[in-house]
Amino acid sequence: MKRVAMMFAIAFVLTLSALAPAYAGAVGGSRYGQYSIRPSGTHTFQIAFRGGEYAKVVVDGDGSTDLDVYIYDRWGRRVAFDDDYLDYCYTEWYVGRTAVYTIKVVNRGGYFNYYELATN
């Protein structure tokens, strides 16, 4: 059931990208991947986003632990985050100019978490 919800969330993000060019996002198109993160682990991604548009990153875990997401610009400043006590994370921020952003996914729990990451 959770996988169906994630697919709807991804479809929603992609639909927004198609309907509103201001949400076009990542350079080269949207990204999607499935990952496994170890207990207390961190995954880091480097993704370029187009300037003058909004970027979105969605992370959806398997429900076993708390996942947090932090987005940093090229100067190391945090531009967006979702660090509540869930393993579903949604972030959105305005990209002033085309640049590479660092996305950090952190597992706050003591178990592996299998998650999906998607961008617009």
Secondary structure, 3 states (H helix, E strand, C coil): CHHHHHHHHHHHHHHHHHHCHHHCCECCCCCEEEEEECCCCEEEEEEEECCCEEEEEEEECCCCCCEEEEEECCCCCEEEEECCCCCEEEEEEEECCCEEEEEEEEECCCCCEEEEEEEC
